[in-house]
Amino acid sequence: MSVYTFDSFEEARHALWEFDPGPEYYCRVARLFALAFRIAPPRCRRGIRAYASIEEAQKDRFHFQTGLRAP
């Protein structure tokens, strides 16, 4: 990973964006996303859930996100 130094904020701001992406740019982005999904795969529940109240839905979401029992 390279380290860059900038003489102004404008140069640094300009370096944040890729103004002319080519095929190699998209390959790098694809590899970055593949690595991110291997390190921290997304957790998704399948299906539709019905709840009797908002509070019940919030408790279920809390349990799913934290792995803890809702208070």
PyMOL Python script that loads the backbone (N, CA, C, O; Angstrom):
from pymol import cmd

cmd.read_pdbstr("""\
ATOM      1  N   MET A   1       0.853  -1.173   0.000  1.00  0.00           N
ATOM      2  CA  MET A   1       0.000   0.000   0.000  1.00  0.00           C
ATOM      3  C   MET A   1       0.891   1.226   0.000  1.00  0.00           C
ATOM      4  O   MET A   1       1.793   1.348   0.829  1.00  0.00           O
ATOM      5  N   SER A   2       0.646   2.110  -0.906  1.00  0.00           N
ATOM      6  CA  SER A   2       1.468   3.297  -1.059  1.00  0.00           C
ATOM      7  C   SER A   2       1.014   4.399  -0.113  1.00  0.00           C
ATOM      8  O   SER A   2      -0.158   4.494   0.250  1.00  0.00           O
ATOM      9  N   VAL A   3       1.976   5.224   0.274  1.00  0.00           N
ATOM     10  CA  VAL A   3       1.695   6.400   1.081  1.00  0.00           C
ATOM     11  C   VAL A   3       1.932   7.620   0.209  1.00  0.00           C
ATOM     12  O   VAL A   3       2.975   7.748  -0.432  1.00  0.00           O
ATOM     13  N   TYR A   4       0.959   8.510   0.192  1.00  0.00           N
ATOM     14  CA  TYR A   4       1.049   9.700  -0.628  1.00  0.00           C
ATOM     15  C   TYR A   4       1.123  10.929   0.262  1.00  0.00           C
ATOM     16  O   TYR A   4       0.512  10.964   1.330  1.00  0.00           O
ATOM     17  N   THR A   5       1.863  11.931  -0.172  1.00  0.00           N
ATOM     18  CA  THR A   5       1.885  13.212   0.514  1.00  0.00           C
ATOM     19  C   THR A   5       1.327  14.259  -0.441  1.00  0.00           C
ATOM     20  O   THR A   5       1.540  14.194  -1.652  1.00  0.00           O
ATOM     21  N   PHE A   6       0.618  15.214   0.121  1.00  0.00           N
ATOM     22  CA  PHE A   6      -0.032  16.238  -0.676  1.00  0.00           C
ATOM     23  C   PHE A   6       0.400  17.609  -0.179  1.00  0.00           C
ATOM     24  O   PHE A   6       0.673  17.803   1.005  1.00  0.00           O
ATOM     25  N   ASP A   7       0.457  18.547  -1.102  1.00  0.00           N
ATOM     26  CA  ASP A   7       0.843  19.910  -0.754  1.00  0.00           C
ATOM     27  C   ASP A   7      -0.353  20.767  -0.366  1.00  0.00           C
ATOM     28  O   ASP A   7      -0.192  21.824   0.244  1.00  0.00           O
ATOM     29  N   SER A   8      -1.549  20.314  -0.719  1.00  0.00           N
ATOM     30  CA  SER A   8      -2.737  21.094  -0.382  1.00  0.00           C
ATOM     31  C   SER A   8      -3.921  20.156  -0.177  1.00  0.00           C
ATOM     32  O   SER A   8      -3.899  18.989  -0.566  1.00  0.00           O
ATOM     33  N   PHE A   9      -4.942  20.707   0.442  1.00  0.00           N
ATOM     34  CA  PHE A   9      -6.165  19.925   0.628  1.00  0.00           C
ATOM     35  C   PHE A   9      -6.834  19.631  -0.708  1.00  0.00           C
ATOM     36  O   PHE A   9      -7.464  18.588  -0.882  1.00  0.00           O
ATOM     37  N   GLU A  10      -6.691  20.553  -1.644  1.00  0.00           N
ATOM     38  CA  GLU A  10      -7.299  20.349  -2.960  1.00  0.00           C
ATOM     39  C   GLU A  10      -6.686  19.134  -3.668  1.00  0.00           C
ATOM     40  O   GLU A  10      -7.408  18.367  -4.305  1.00  0.00           O
ATOM     41  N   GLU A  11      -5.375  18.953  -3.566  1.00  0.00           N
ATOM     42  CA  GLU A  11      -4.731  17.771  -4.156  1.00  0.00           C
ATOM     43  C   GLU A  11      -5.228  16.499  -3.485  1.00  0.00           C
ATOM     44  O   GLU A  11      -5.487  15.495  -4.149  1.00  0.00           O
ATOM     45  N   ALA A  12      -5.357  16.549  -2.175  1.00  0.00           N
ATOM     46  CA  ALA A  12      -5.834  15.369  -1.445  1.00  0.00           C
ATOM     47  C   ALA A  12      -7.284  15.062  -1.820  1.00  0.00           C
ATOM     48  O   ALA A  12      -7.638  13.898  -2.010  1.00  0.00           O
ATOM     49  N   ARG A  13      -8.117  16.080  -1.927  1.00  0.00           N
ATOM     50  CA  ARG A  13      -9.518  15.886  -2.297  1.00  0.00           C
ATOM     51  C   ARG A  13      -9.616  15.298  -3.705  1.00  0.00           C
ATOM     52  O   ARG A  13     -10.450  14.431  -3.965  1.00  0.00           O
ATOM     53  N   HIS A  14      -8.775  15.767  -4.592  1.00  0.00           N
ATOM     54  CA  HIS A  14      -8.786  15.267  -5.971  1.00  0.00           C
ATOM     55  C   HIS A  14      -8.358  13.794  -6.030  1.00  0.00           C
ATOM     56  O   HIS A  14      -8.846  13.041  -6.873  1.00  0.00           O
ATOM     57  N   ALA A  15      -7.449  13.385  -5.138  1.00  0.00           N
ATOM     58  CA  ALA A  15      -6.951  12.006  -5.131  1.00  0.00           C
ATOM     59  C   ALA A  15      -8.000  11.004  -4.622  1.00  0.00           C
ATOM     60  O   ALA A  15      -7.839   9.798  -4.808  1.00  0.00           O
ATOM     61  N   LEU A  16      -9.061  11.489  -3.989  1.00  0.00           N
ATOM     62  CA  LEU A  16     -10.097  10.589  -3.480  1.00  0.00           C
ATOM     63  C   LEU A  16     -10.939   9.970  -4.581  1.00  0.00           C
ATOM     64  O   LEU A  16     -11.539   8.914  -4.379  1.00  0.00           O
ATOM     65  N   TRP A  17     -10.993  10.604  -5.736  1.00  0.00           N
ATOM     66  CA  TRP A  17     -11.888  10.172  -6.799  1.00  0.00           C
ATOM     67  C   TRP A  17     -11.116   9.610  -7.975  1.00  0.00           C
ATOM     68  O   TRP A  17     -10.019  10.073  -8.290  1.00  0.00           O
ATOM     69  N   GLU A  18     -11.686   8.624  -8.614  1.00  0.00           N
ATOM     70  CA  GLU A  18     -11.135   8.056  -9.839  1.00  0.00           C
ATOM     71  C   GLU A  18     -11.949   8.630 -10.994  1.00  0.00           C
ATOM     72  O   GLU A  18     -13.095   8.238 -11.213  1.00  0.00           O
ATOM     73  N   PHE A  19     -11.346   9.566 -11.732  1.00  0.00           N
ATOM     74  CA  PHE A  19     -12.087  10.281 -12.763  1.00  0.00           C
ATOM     75  C   PHE A  19     -12.150   9.527 -14.085  1.00  0.00           C
ATOM     76  O   PHE A  19     -13.041   9.783 -14.895  1.00  0.00           O
ATOM     77  N   ASP A  20     -11.235   8.616 -14.317  1.00  0.00           N
ATOM     78  CA  ASP A  20     -11.222   7.868 -15.572  1.00  0.00           C
ATOM     79  C   ASP A  20     -10.994   6.387 -15.265  1.00  0.00           C
ATOM     80  O   ASP A  20      -9.910   5.867 -15.532  1.00  0.00           O
ATOM     81  N   PRO A  21     -12.010   5.689 -14.700  1.00  0.00           N
ATOM     82  CA  PRO A  21     -11.803   4.292 -14.331  1.00  0.00           C
ATOM     83  C   PRO A  21     -11.663   3.397 -15.558  1.00  0.00           C
ATOM     84  O   PRO A  21     -12.423   3.500 -16.521  1.00  0.00           O
ATOM     85  N   GLY A  22     -10.689   2.534 -15.492  1.00  0.00           N
ATOM     86  CA  GLY A  22     -10.480   1.565 -16.560  1.00  0.00           C
ATOM     87  C   GLY A  22     -10.789   0.169 -16.062  1.00  0.00           C
ATOM     88  O   GLY A  22     -11.249   0.008 -14.932  1.00  0.00           O
ATOM     89  N   PRO A  23     -10.546  -0.840 -16.877  1.00  0.00           N
ATOM     90  CA  PRO A  23     -10.833  -2.225 -16.474  1.00  0.00           C
ATOM     91  C   PRO A  23     -10.060  -2.656 -15.224  1.00  0.00           C
ATOM     92  O   PRO A  23     -10.585  -3.411 -14.405  1.00  0.00           O
ATOM     93  N   GLU A  24      -8.821  -2.183 -15.070  1.00  0.00           N
ATOM     94  CA  GLU A  24      -8.036  -2.578 -13.897  1.00  0.00           C
ATOM     95  C   GLU A  24      -8.636  -1.995 -12.615  1.00  0.00           C
ATOM     96  O   GLU A  24      -8.540  -2.608 -11.552  1.00  0.00           O
ATOM     97  N   TYR A  25      -9.249  -0.821 -12.710  1.00  0.00           N
ATOM     98  CA  TYR A  25      -9.902  -0.221 -11.546  1.00  0.00           C
ATOM     99  C   TYR A  25     -11.041  -1.115 -11.064  1.00  0.00           C
ATOM    100  O   TYR A  25     -11.175  -1.366  -9.866  1.00  0.00           O
ATOM    101  N   TYR A  26     -11.862  -1.594 -12.000  1.00  0.00           N
ATOM    102  CA  TYR A  26     -12.994  -2.438 -11.624  1.00  0.00           C
ATOM    103  C   TYR A  26     -12.529  -3.789 -11.086  1.00  0.00           C
ATOM    104  O   TYR A  26     -13.192  -4.369 -10.225  1.00  0.00           O
ATOM    105  N   CYS A  27     -11.411  -4.294 -11.576  1.00  0.00           N
ATOM    106  CA  CYS A  27     -10.848  -5.532 -11.021  1.00  0.00           C
ATOM    107  C   CYS A  27     -10.397  -5.324  -9.584  1.00  0.00           C
ATOM    108  O   CYS A  27     -10.619  -6.182  -8.729  1.00  0.00           O
ATOM    109  N   ARG A  28      -9.762  -4.180  -9.315  1.00  0.00           N
ATOM    110  CA  ARG A  28      -9.331  -3.872  -7.943  1.00  0.00           C
ATOM    111  C   ARG A  28     -10.530  -3.745  -7.012  1.00  0.00           C
ATOM    112  O   ARG A  28     -10.499  -4.242  -5.886  1.00  0.00           O
ATOM    113  N   VAL A  29     -11.584  -3.082  -7.476  1.00  0.00           N
ATOM    114  CA  VAL A  29     -12.786  -2.927  -6.649  1.00  0.00           C
ATOM    115  C   VAL A  29     -13.424  -4.293  -6.385  1.00  0.00           C
ATOM    116  O   VAL A  29     -13.860  -4.559  -5.265  1.00  0.00           O
ATOM    117  N   ALA A  30     -13.483  -5.145  -7.380  1.00  0.00           N
ATOM    118  CA  ALA A  30     -14.055  -6.485  -7.205  1.00  0.00           C
ATOM    119  C   ALA A  30     -13.240  -7.294  -6.198  1.00  0.00           C
ATOM    120  O   ALA A  30     -13.808  -7.990  -5.356  1.00  0.00           O
ATOM    121  N   ARG A  31     -11.903  -7.205  -6.284  1.00  0.00           N
ATOM    122  CA  ARG A  31     -11.058  -7.922  -5.314  1.00  0.00           C
ATOM    123  C   ARG A  31     -11.249  -7.371  -3.910  1.00  0.00           C
ATOM    124  O   ARG A  31     -11.256  -8.130  -2.941  1.00  0.00           O
ATOM    125  N   LEU A  32     -11.404  -6.054  -3.792  1.00  0.00           N
ATOM    126  CA  LEU A  32     -11.632  -5.449  -2.484  1.00  0.00           C
ATOM    127  C   LEU A  32     -12.933  -5.941  -1.868  1.00  0.00           C
ATOM    128  O   LEU A  32     -12.969  -6.285  -0.687  1.00  0.00           O
ATOM    129  N   PHE A  33     -14.005  -5.977  -2.662  1.00  0.00           N
ATOM    130  CA  PHE A  33     -15.287  -6.457  -2.147  1.00  0.00           C
ATOM    131  C   PHE A  33     -15.229  -7.944  -1.818  1.00  0.00           C
ATOM    132  O   PHE A  33     -15.822  -8.374  -0.829  1.00  0.00           O
ATOM    133  N   ALA A  34     -14.534  -8.733  -2.620  1.00  0.00           N
ATOM    134  CA  ALA A  34     -14.404 -10.165  -2.329  1.00  0.00           C
ATOM    135  C   ALA A  34     -13.676 -10.377  -1.007  1.00  0.00           C
ATOM    136  O   ALA A  34     -14.063 -11.232  -0.210  1.00  0.00           O
ATOM    137  N   LEU A  35     -12.625  -9.601  -0.776  1.00  0.00           N
ATOM    138  CA  LEU A  35     -11.888  -9.697   0.488  1.00  0.00           C
ATOM    139  C   LEU A  35     -12.776  -9.283   1.652  1.00  0.00           C
ATOM    140  O   LEU A  35     -12.797  -9.952   2.685  1.00  0.00           O
ATOM    141  N   ALA A  36     -13.506  -8.189   1.494  1.00  0.00           N
ATOM    142  CA  ALA A  36     -14.378  -7.713   2.570  1.00  0.00           C
ATOM    143  C   ALA A  36     -15.433  -8.753   2.920  1.00  0.00           C
ATOM    144  O   ALA A  36     -15.723  -8.959   4.099  1.00  0.00           O
ATOM    145  N   PHE A  37     -16.013  -9.413   1.921  1.00  0.00           N
ATOM    146  CA  PHE A  37     -17.034 -10.425   2.194  1.00  0.00           C
ATOM    147  C   PHE A  37     -16.437 -11.684   2.817  1.00  0.00           C
ATOM    148  O   PHE A  37     -17.122 -12.387   3.560  1.00  0.00           O
ATOM    149  N   ARG A  38     -15.160 -11.982   2.523  1.00  0.00           N
ATOM    150  CA  ARG A  38     -14.516 -13.121   3.187  1.00  0.00           C
ATOM    151  C   ARG A  38     -14.205 -12.798   4.639  1.00  0.00           C
ATOM    152  O   ARG A  38     -14.360 -13.650   5.514  1.00  0.00           O
ATOM    153  N   ILE A  39     -13.769 -11.574   4.901  1.00  0.00           N
ATOM    154  CA  ILE A  39     -13.420 -11.185   6.266  1.00  0.00           C
ATOM    155  C   ILE A  39     -14.669 -11.065   7.134  1.00  0.00           C
ATOM    156  O   ILE A  39     -14.703 -11.572   8.255  1.00  0.00           O
ATOM    157  N   ALA A  40     -15.687 -10.398   6.617  1.00  0.00           N
ATOM    158  CA  ALA A  40     -16.915 -10.175   7.380  1.00  0.00           C
ATOM    159  C   ALA A  40     -18.117 -10.421   6.486  1.00  0.00           C
ATOM    160  O   ALA A  40     -18.686  -9.476   5.940  1.00  0.00           O
ATOM    161  N   PRO A  41     -18.512 -11.682   6.328  1.00  0.00           N
ATOM    162  CA  PRO A  41     -19.656 -11.973   5.462  1.00  0.00           C
ATOM    163  C   PRO A  41     -20.935 -11.343   6.021  1.00  0.00           C
ATOM    164  O   PRO A  41     -21.129 -11.299   7.236  1.00  0.00           O
ATOM    165  N   PRO A  42     -21.796 -10.861   5.141  1.00  0.00           N
ATOM    166  CA  PRO A  42     -23.037 -10.248   5.613  1.00  0.00           C
ATOM    167  C   PRO A  42     -23.958 -11.290   6.240  1.00  0.00           C
ATOM    168  O   PRO A  42     -24.054 -12.425   5.772  1.00  0.00           O
ATOM    169  N   ARG A  43     -24.624 -10.881   7.296  1.00  0.00           N
ATOM    170  CA  ARG A  43     -25.578 -11.775   7.952  1.00  0.00           C
ATOM    171  C   ARG A  43     -26.976 -11.343   7.552  1.00  0.00           C
ATOM    172  O   ARG A  43     -27.393 -10.220   7.838  1.00  0.00           O
ATOM    173  N   CYS A  44     -27.684 -12.220   6.903  1.00  0.00           N
ATOM    174  CA  CYS A  44     -29.048 -11.927   6.458  1.00  0.00           C
ATOM    175  C   CYS A  44     -29.950 -13.094   6.819  1.00  0.00           C
ATOM    176  O   CYS A  44     -29.572 -14.257   6.683  1.00  0.00           O
ATOM    177  N   ARG A  45     -31.122 -12.769   7.271  1.00  0.00           N
ATOM    178  CA  ARG A  45     -32.107 -13.811   7.523  1.00  0.00           C
ATOM    179  C   ARG A  45     -33.030 -13.883   6.321  1.00  0.00           C
ATOM    180  O   ARG A  45     -33.411 -12.860   5.752  1.00  0.00           O
ATOM    181  N   ARG A  46     -33.378 -15.079   5.949  1.00  0.00           N
ATOM    182  CA  ARG A  46     -34.275 -15.278   4.812  1.00  0.00           C
ATOM    183  C   ARG A  46     -35.704 -15.386   5.312  1.00  0.00           C
ATOM    184  O   ARG A  46     -35.959 -15.802   6.443  1.00  0.00           O
ATOM    185  N   GLY A  47     -36.616 -15.007   4.455  1.00  0.00           N
ATOM    186  CA  GLY A  47     -38.022 -15.175   4.765  1.00  0.00           C
ATOM    187  C   GLY A  47     -38.682 -13.912   5.271  1.00  0.00           C
ATOM    188  O   GLY A  47     -38.048 -12.869   5.429  1.00  0.00           O
ATOM    189  N   ILE A  48     -39.958 -14.035   5.519  1.00  0.00           N
ATOM    190  CA  ILE A  48     -40.780 -12.933   6.004  1.00  0.00           C
ATOM    191  C   ILE A  48     -41.210 -13.265   7.416  1.00  0.00           C
ATOM    192  O   ILE A  48     -41.591 -14.397   7.713  1.00  0.00           O
ATOM    193  N   ARG A  49     -41.146 -12.274   8.280  1.00  0.00           N
ATOM    194  CA  ARG A  49     -41.548 -12.470   9.670  1.00  0.00           C
ATOM    195  C   ARG A  49     -42.703 -11.532   9.998  1.00  0.00           C
ATOM    196  O   ARG A  49     -42.707 -10.367   9.601  1.00  0.00           O
ATOM    197  N   ALA A  50     -43.661 -12.048  10.714  1.00  0.00           N
ATOM    198  CA  ALA A  50     -44.802 -11.239  11.148  1.00  0.00           C
ATOM    199  C   ALA A  50     -44.711 -11.050  12.653  1.00  0.00           C
ATOM    200  O   ALA A  50     -44.393 -11.984  13.389  1.00  0.00           O
ATOM    201  N   TYR A  51     -44.991  -9.838  13.102  1.00  0.00           N
ATOM    202  CA  TYR A  51     -44.920  -9.515  14.524  1.00  0.00           C
ATOM    203  C   TYR A  51     -46.243  -8.899  14.953  1.00  0.00           C
ATOM    204  O   TYR A  51     -46.932  -8.243  14.173  1.00  0.00           O
ATOM    205  N   ALA A  52     -46.572  -9.130  16.209  1.00  0.00           N
ATOM    206  CA  ALA A  52     -47.822  -8.596  16.752  1.00  0.00           C
ATOM    207  C   ALA A  52     -47.691  -7.122  17.089  1.00  0.00           C
ATOM    208  O   ALA A  52     -48.688  -6.400  17.118  1.00  0.00           O
ATOM    209  N   SER A  53     -46.456  -6.661  17.347  1.00  0.00           N
ATOM    210  CA  SER A  53     -46.261  -5.262  17.720  1.00  0.00           C
ATOM    211  C   SER A  53     -44.865  -4.805  17.297  1.00  0.00           C
ATOM    212  O   SER A  53     -43.995  -5.617  16.980  1.00  0.00           O
ATOM    213  N   ILE A  54     -44.678  -3.502  17.302  1.00  0.00           N
ATOM    214  CA  ILE A  54     -43.372  -2.923  16.992  1.00  0.00           C
ATOM    215  C   ILE A  54     -42.349  -3.361  18.035  1.00  0.00           C
ATOM    216  O   ILE A  54     -41.198  -3.636  17.697  1.00  0.00           O
ATOM    217  N   GLU A  55     -42.756  -3.425  19.287  1.00  0.00           N
ATOM    218  CA  GLU A  55     -41.839  -3.809  20.359  1.00  0.00           C
ATOM    219  C   GLU A  55     -41.305  -5.231  20.149  1.00  0.00           C
ATOM    220  O   GLU A  55     -40.121  -5.494  20.359  1.00  0.00           O
ATOM    221  N   GLU A  56     -42.185  -6.135  19.737  1.00  0.00           N
ATOM    222  CA  GLU A  56     -41.766  -7.510  19.463  1.00  0.00           C
ATOM    223  C   GLU A  56     -40.767  -7.552  18.302  1.00  0.00           C
ATOM    224  O   GLU A  56     -39.791  -8.299  18.351  1.00  0.00           O
ATOM    225  N   ALA A  57     -41.010  -6.756  17.265  1.00  0.00           N
ATOM    226  CA  ALA A  57     -40.088  -6.694  16.132  1.00  0.00           C
ATOM    227  C   ALA A  57     -38.743  -6.123  16.557  1.00  0.00           C
ATOM    228  O   ALA A  57     -37.700  -6.614  16.127  1.00  0.00           O
ATOM    229  N   GLN A  58     -38.754  -5.091  17.398  1.00  0.00           N
ATOM    230  CA  GLN A  58     -37.503  -4.500  17.859  1.00  0.00           C
ATOM    231  C   GLN A  58     -36.714  -5.475  18.724  1.00  0.00           C
ATOM    232  O   GLN A  58     -35.487  -5.523  18.632  1.00  0.00           O
ATOM    233  N   LYS A  59     -37.388  -6.245  19.553  1.00  0.00           N
ATOM    234  CA  LYS A  59     -36.701  -7.250  20.374  1.00  0.00           C
ATOM    235  C   LYS A  59     -36.058  -8.318  19.495  1.00  0.00           C
ATOM    236  O   LYS A  59     -34.927  -8.738  19.739  1.00  0.00           O
ATOM    237  N   ASP A  60     -36.790  -8.750  18.475  1.00  0.00           N
ATOM    238  CA  ASP A  60     -36.240  -9.755  17.562  1.00  0.00           C
ATOM    239  C   ASP A  60     -35.028  -9.211  16.811  1.00  0.00           C
ATOM    240  O   ASP A  60     -34.033  -9.918  16.652  1.00  0.00           O
ATOM    241  N   ARG A  61     -35.099  -7.973  16.350  1.00  0.00           N
ATOM    242  CA  ARG A  61     -33.969  -7.367  15.656  1.00  0.00           C
ATOM    243  C   ARG A  61     -32.770  -7.226  16.589  1.00  0.00           C
ATOM    244  O   ARG A  61     -31.637  -7.483  16.185  1.00  0.00           O
ATOM    245  N   PHE A  62     -33.015  -6.816  17.845  1.00  0.00           N
ATOM    246  CA  PHE A  62     -31.940  -6.709  18.822  1.00  0.00           C
ATOM    247  C   PHE A  62     -31.257  -8.054  19.024  1.00  0.00           C
ATOM    248  O   PHE A  62     -30.029  -8.145  19.049  1.00  0.00           O
ATOM    249  N   HIS A  63     -32.069  -9.095  19.169  1.00  0.00           N
ATOM    250  CA  HIS A  63     -31.518 -10.441  19.372  1.00  0.00           C
ATOM    251  C   HIS A  63     -30.695 -10.887  18.160  1.00  0.00           C
ATOM    252  O   HIS A  63     -29.628 -11.478  18.327  1.00  0.00           O
ATOM    253  N   PHE A  64     -31.168 -10.616  16.965  1.00  0.00           N
ATOM    254  CA  PHE A  64     -30.453 -11.028  15.760  1.00  0.00           C
ATOM    255  C   PHE A  64     -29.141 -10.255  15.605  1.00  0.00           C
ATOM    256  O   PHE A  64     -28.116 -10.845  15.265  1.00  0.00           O
ATOM    257  N   GLN A  65     -29.161  -8.949  15.850  1.00  0.00           N
ATOM    258  CA  GLN A  65     -27.976  -8.130  15.641  1.00  0.00           C
ATOM    259  C   GLN A  65     -26.900  -8.365  16.694  1.00  0.00           C
ATOM    260  O   GLN A  65     -25.712  -8.301  16.379  1.00  0.00           O
ATOM    261  N   THR A  66     -27.284  -8.632  17.919  1.00  0.00           N
ATOM    262  CA  THR A  66     -26.306  -8.762  19.001  1.00  0.00           C
ATOM    263  C   THR A  66     -26.043 -10.197  19.412  1.00  0.00           C
ATOM    264  O   THR A  66     -24.984 -10.498  19.963  1.00  0.00           O
ATOM    265  N   GLY A  67     -26.985 -11.082  19.154  1.00  0.00           N
ATOM    266  CA  GLY A  67     -26.842 -12.459  19.610  1.00  0.00           C
ATOM    267  C   GLY A  67     -27.192 -12.592  21.074  1.00  0.00           C
ATOM    268  O   GLY A  67     -27.041 -13.667  21.654  1.00  0.00           O
ATOM    269  N   LEU A  68     -27.662 -11.502  21.687  1.00  0.00           N
ATOM    270  CA  LEU A  68     -28.044 -11.511  23.108  1.00  0.00           C
ATOM    271  C   LEU A  68     -29.548 -11.555  23.229  1.00  0.00           C
ATOM    272  O   LEU A  68     -30.279 -11.235  22.292  1.00  0.00           O
ATOM    273  N   ARG A  69     -29.997 -11.959  24.408  1.00  0.00           N
ATOM    274  CA  ARG A  69     -31.429 -11.911  24.659  1.00  0.00           C
ATOM    275  C   ARG A  69     -31.846 -10.492  24.937  1.00  0.00           C
ATOM    276  O   ARG A  69     -31.126  -9.754  25.609  1.00  0.00           O
ATOM    277  N   ALA A  70     -32.991 -10.097  24.435  1.00  0.00           N
ATOM    278  CA  ALA A  70     -33.493  -8.732  24.657  1.00  0.00           C
ATOM    279  C   ALA A  70     -33.890  -8.600  26.121  1.00  0.00           C
ATOM    280  O   ALA A  70     -34.399  -9.549  26.717  1.00  0.00           O
ATOM    281  N   PRO A  71     -33.658  -7.421  26.702  1.00  0.00           N
ATOM    282  CA  PRO A  71     -34.024  -7.228  28.116  1.00  0.00           C
ATOM    283  C   PRO A  71     -35.508  -7.220  28.341  1.00  0.00           C
ATOM    284  O   PRO A  71     -35.959  -7.068  29.476  1.00  0.00           O
TER     285      PRO A  71
END
""", "prot")
cmd.dss("prot")
cmd.show_as("cartoon", "prot")
cmd.util.cbc("prot")
cmd.orient("prot")
